Amino acid sequence: MVQVTPVSQQIWDMKYRLRAVDGSALDKSIPDTWRRVARALAAVEADPVRWEERFFQAMADFKLLPAGRILSGAGSGRRVTLFNCFVMGDIPDDMSGIFEHLKQAALTMQQGGGIGYDFSTLRPKGSPVVGVGADASGPLSFMDVWDAMCRTIMSAGSRRGAMMGVMRCDHPDIEAFIEAKRQPGRLRMFNLSVLVTDPFMQAVRDDASWELAFRGTVYRVVRARELWDRIMRATYGYAEPGVIFIDRINRLNNLHYCETIHATNPCGEQPLPPYGTCLLGSINLAQLVQDPFTPAARIDADQLSHLVATAVRLLDNVIDVSRFPLPEHEHEARAKRRIGLGITGLADALILCGARYGDQSAVALTERWMATLQRAAYLASADLAGEKGAFPLFERDSYLAGETVSHLDADVRDAIARHGIRNALLTSVAPTGTISLFADNVSSGLEPVFSFRYVRHVLMPDGNRREEEVSDYAYRLFRRLKGEGAPLPDYFVDAQGLSPTDHLVMQATLQTYIDSSISKTINCPEGISFDEFKDVYLHAYELGCKGCSTYRPNDVTGAVLEVRQPAKARPAAAQAELPLPAPVMEPRPKDLGDSGAIVQMFRPLDRPEALPGQTYKVRWPESDHAIYITLNDIIQDGRRRPFEVFINSKNMEHYAWTVALTRMISAVFRRGGDVSFVVEELKAVFDPRGGQWMGGRYVPSLLAAIGEVIEKHMIDTGFIPAPERRHAPLIEPTRQVVGDELTAVSDRRFRHCPKCGSPSLMRQEGCDTCTSCGYSKCG
């Protein structure tokens, strides 16, 4: 038996271990499961014995992780599909066609497949239905029908499925679509995303008008920026909808010449045409790191390339072995032979190499690994085309003219020109929550580590629960190599210690090397302000992502838990409220009425002759001259508080706005009270032209850099408490060792599982995964 943690053993036993009808185990061990899968997928080869061994060795020790549907179904002798997800056909705008597609959806979900649908093809609510003298009920009413169907299928004992519902940003019912999940319990079986076009994003930038139209008829005109703001307020309030940048997806599609995409699978990593199919597998980067936690830590490029080539062949064989829910799915799969080879364990691999998720060193390593994976995948598929033939719809000149393929290196393009290519698209980064738990609890997909250590609640046969500790793969390895008492280095950072920008930078880095798309959830703290949050999607667009989704705990989709973790007491200096100067009482202006009400205006603090202060030097990479920030403080009631700020630079380009900024901030400081909000407002600003790397991490704008300097000054002077985790400062960058303070499962990171009731549910990559019972749901 492969030595793995109890949680990995249980996941295998519940989800992937083959059993007979009577429940007896046919797979005696995890290697038995690998052997079963390897034998089934090698059966279509001319030399099945050779390839069975190659496939087995690739899966051994969790290096290659085929998706769960493949692990559980391949070689089982059952009539099941090995594909995870599907995009269904275009829904016709008539009653018989709508319900025919509902039937197709039910048949597909009955086999456990997740499905994606574009509901933009249905006429808006209130439009006339010719011939019956009635008004249309609109797309959302039919989405309710799909939602009920999905619940019914699942209640009948079918394997869980999920749905993605999308709608174009110019559909007349788009505002109702955006607000649909405000109603608790509605469309719970759906993920929702808005199909956002490039013209709409330009209209948002220009604050232009935006037409909502259907089949050439304009129903209403709105302000693009107001519609965008509704999207952001909805996703802030209840985590949906996400956005899909559909024009970018179609422009970068290798099959731009023979298909148009307008929907995705439930988690968004596979934009697919009508009846498109989603076939997934992942390379476990954490298992490939050599000499971890040393200066020589690395992933060998040749080993990675060899593993990728084997994985491409294994996944290609799945297309020939698998069954399909519908004939249309089979035709689409065989005509284009799409596969979605991705990665998992990225965050753990970065930790093993001493890189902090989101910083410059992590980006550099990720780029190196992903460039190797991309090149190896395309070369392997070209070689496979030379042996077995290119995918049927391959057209050499059109394929090579594609924007993504045109950026591949000359050797790869020459190989495609000679042999063609076996698989139209090759790479994708999918949710790997359950698979990652199975693989000795490595970090999931490209996500950061969710928690390094937590308590898992296991339901026993007698109904009681046993608690057992679960720890992350990289954390366990560090403890084994360095000892239990060794402090964790600062590159041990989890999802709660990262900013939205850290997430986005990593997503954008990977997207460069991924020809399909990426499933990624940007986890935001519950307490994040809307002003901090509202530009996340816009930032994703500017960075080149194909889509974006966020999750902030909320009353609609789930509240956080705050058990066992007492609130940390704030320092006395931060708790004490400063006595403000006596208010100046002024009469209410007469034109507002004679109600007798008064307006309270606080008198600014008086300025002493001399003030203590500090000057900081900041170098912004785009500026030829350094920027000097001087912060002066006032001592009031024994407490030091910021009073004024001056910003100076020889670069005259900044003169006007720096003068305006210093006057405004200083005026706020002199009013007294809690002025710490100034820091958060500045840090939330990002430059649409792109930020800069400073102090080993990404800073979204010069204003954000100024905000962080002010924050550092406030912390150093005791005006505000230091946060639990601080970024490396922008001035005098240092690397600090952080303490090994890890929380239990019942802190604010986890929610209650709807299946087992344990506080063990985490949200990653658009999916909920329970670490106690293995329950997972995308939606």
Phi, psi and omega in degrees: 000131175298133182279108178227170179290160179303323181294323178293319179297320181289320177301315178299314184295323184277324193248328190241344181286128180281131179233153176285172181302326181278002177094354180288145185283127174265326171273114182278339182208169177298317175302330175298321178295315178300319182294319178300314181294315181299317181295317182295319184278341177275350186297336182272359181276155175293329177238078186297329182295314180298313185284333173301317180292321178297316180294319180299313181296327178294322180279337183304141181060024173065029179287316176247129183240095170299154181300159186302325179297325178288315181298321183276331189256330184295128179076010182276344184077012182255152181277077183233157174271143177262005178268143184278314190217163183216149163257131185272175183290166178295130181281120177288153184270055174211156190298315182295319179295320180300314184281338171294321178287330173297319177298314178300320178298318180296317180296322179290316181290334178299330177272004176092004182278138171282152185227153175237143182221142170259115181266010179290344182283350182267137184296151185290160178300134177091350178284151185289144173256104186296134175100340180240357177063039181225168176258147180292144178276346174092162184301323185294329179295324178282331173297324175300322178294315177300319181298316179294322178299315182297318178297321180294316179300316181292322181292340179278003176097006178290158174300147185297147176225177178211166181225146169247127173246128180236157176213142180293150182289351179250011177285140182300337180263016186296327180293320176294323177299315180299322185269001190302321185272006173296330178279113182304134177091347182275137176054039182290341179274359182253144151269144180240137175217147176265130173282108186258129181262161176298317177300325178294317179297324177293321178296325176296314179301317185276357186053045184267170175284159184218124182274133172258114190221158176218122180051046174086352179260123178276121181267328185196155176239130181233171172276128183301320183291326177292321177294319177298319179296325177295321177299313183292322179291326177292313181290332173292320185282323183211029167069008177209155007273163166276181177233144176236120182275084195290326178294320178295320179300313181290324179295324183265003182288127177302333182259032181305336186273351184221007178204156173235129183261135173213030174197167177225170172289173190302329182257000169089357183280349180233091169292127189224152175282176175307129181066020176292153185238152189238111183241121194234150172197157187224141170273127181272095184297328182298327180284350184261353183286128178258147180051055183296152178060029173230164176299341181267006182303137186192165166247124181289124185296322181293318178297317179297316181297318180296318180294319179298317180299319177294320181296320179299316180294317180300312181292323177299322179293332179302323181301323182277338183268326190288156165264168185227147179298320184227151175302327180296324177294317181297317180299315181296317182296316184283333181287331186237340175052045175296140167228162180231078178274126181226207183227158166218169181072017182299311183299318177295320178299320178296318178298316180298334179263009175076025182248137180273128181307125178096347181267181189295321180293324177294319178297317181297316179295317180298317178300318181296313182293317183289326176296321177296315180297314181299312182297315181296322181294314180293320178296318180296319181290325176294318177297321180293325176296322177297330181272318188243350181105149179285165177297146190304328182267015180292127172234111192308304186295317180294320181294314182292339180280350181298148185297321179291312183294327182295342179267358176288158183288167188299321181298319181293314180296324177295320179296320178294320180297325182282313190253344195082196178216141186284326187235124186298316174231148191235331191238146181197152175242111189256166170297134180229033187303305182288319178300322181290324173298318178299322184276049176067029176058057170276164178298152190269124175055232175261006184290153170293165175299130182286315177202135184286332181204136179204173181258131179254138181256115184254126179282123182267162181303331181276004178094348177279167178244137176252136178265136174220145182280138175241134180228153181291150183303311182294323179297314179299318180295320177299315180296322181293323184273326188252346180100153184296332184271353184291132178291145179286131175295166186289350177279357170279085181240137180252181187299330182285344182261012185245152175270161174306325180295321177303315178298311186295320179299319180290320178298315181294325178298314180292324185301331178303329186251009183246124183274339171267243180215194190225135170266119183211132174250126175270100180285124180244145178294151180301326185274003180297137181284158179296324180296325175290327189273329199294341182259010182299312182294320179297319178297320178299320179295315182294330181278354177096013178289159178265351178185174181202141172219152181231165172217122173233123180308136186205172185288338184275310185262353177147136179261154179279163177258144178226052179261151175069338184254095180294148179294136181285134181292135177283150176304150183303323181297328181278335182281326187292132176273127178290134173292126182273156175301154180303134180290148174272121183267116181241144179299144175292136180306141185297329183288355176263005178106172183247046183284349183086000179292157180234158176252130179263125178234125182276134179288133178302150177296141178286147181264121174292171180294321182232143180227142172285149180194184182211143176247133182242141179254125180235132175253114175269124188307330182276351184258138179287339185236148178293158177248130181251126182243117179252127178241121176253146184240161174240144177263118183226122181054040177077005182240137180269130182222150181294142183239320182203161181222143174231137179237125183228146177199151174287345180282106185289347178300330183268357193301308187297312184285333177290322177297314179297318182295314182294323177297315182293312182296317180298322178297321177295314181301320186285349177281346180082190181078195181275105183254014182294342180298337179302320180299312184294324178296318180291319182292340181278353183277130172235149181271121180299343176280351180113148177271203182219158173272123180219133179060030177082015178207170186271127177245124192287345181193164175297322178297322177296323177296319177297319177300321181289328175295316178297320178299315179300318179297317179297322179290314183296330180270359177083009181289323174232151179286153176290140176292167181299326177226131179247143172293162169299132183294155181281343177249133184050068181301136177224160174250125182243150176269129180261154179288160181271073180254103184241141186259161179279178186294333188271025175271195187282011181269335190242156176238171179286135177284133180289345182268307185256349178081358181284149176281068189225017186264122177242152183252117177215143174052037178077007183233149169265132179229129178265126180278353180265314185246355179085000177304139173214148181206128173266114181156000000 
